[in-house]
């Protein structure tokens, strides 16, 4: 019995140590006169609620090169060097109503608040400790919407060649965001899907850390991907694990979307370099009424070598929903048209 409890106890101790380390970094940053701010990210909502996401941080100072009102270039390491502020009091203003919420141990705000907003993108603001409010948006799904998009990020919309450790570290911590490359044809593919289904929500669901969210938002905008809500995760220990499970993160959010929008059928987009095929297979088998189709992008031979090979894609010819594969956005677009999910031009 004592052996079975020992690993959990060790991880719990490590999680507490991580929080104390961040608290120490926060005290040092405040002593230098730095103050926290909110990194507010796009969320989503329904007829009478919104899911608000963001993170409270003390960001280390650095050179700021502005381009069209945003930082022209931010290397990944600076995002990871930011100090998360746990259990901070955050004011969220929605349609003139102020809500007080508290960030979690890692500084993440992920909460549902009451609101009655018109369908489409709607503005909200977030502020901490009397700081200037930070603006973001939430996409409100109309009651008549029946189609939505859930897309993976790594090697689905952005070439990252994860999870090869050294390459992943280079892409995450060193590589300039301007050097990151989109997957060929994926922005056109996603834009075409959204244009074919007016009012459809887009959710970018990734195992990436919240630290990369600002970079990801700029990347998506620069390469003309349709805007969407971000659902990332927070790396580090939990009460019973050394690191958070990326697969569990995706599973939980897919199930949550199915509960929150029972009238929406989702187009699930991923790649064959990680676990998307197995994840989407399990979800489709359990919730076929919530899936419109599945599109799996096949990695190129070079990308497959960098990530350590492809995962096996099962035979889905007998699946209850259309299941297509292709090496680019253009090929996935053509196959979804053939499947009747998208209208022909």
Buried (B, 14 or more C-beta within 10 A) or exposed (E): EEEEEEEEEEBBEBBEEBBEEBBEBBEEBBEEEBEBBBBBBBBBBBEEBBBBBBBBBBBBEEEEEEEEEBBEBBBBBBBEBBBBBBEBEBBBBBEEEEBEBEBBBBBBBBBBBEBEBEBEEBEBBBBBBEBEBBEBBBBBBBEEBEBBBBBBBBBBBBBBBBBBEEBBEBBBBEBEBEEBEBBBBBBBBBBBBBEBBEBBBBBBBBBBBBBBBBBBBBBBEBBEBBBBBBBBBBBBBBEEBEEBEBBEBBBEBBBEBBEBBEEBBBBBBBBBBBBBBBBBBBBBEEBEEBBBBBBBBBBBEEBBEBBEEBBEBEEBEEBEBBBBBBBBBBBBBBBBBEBEBBEEE
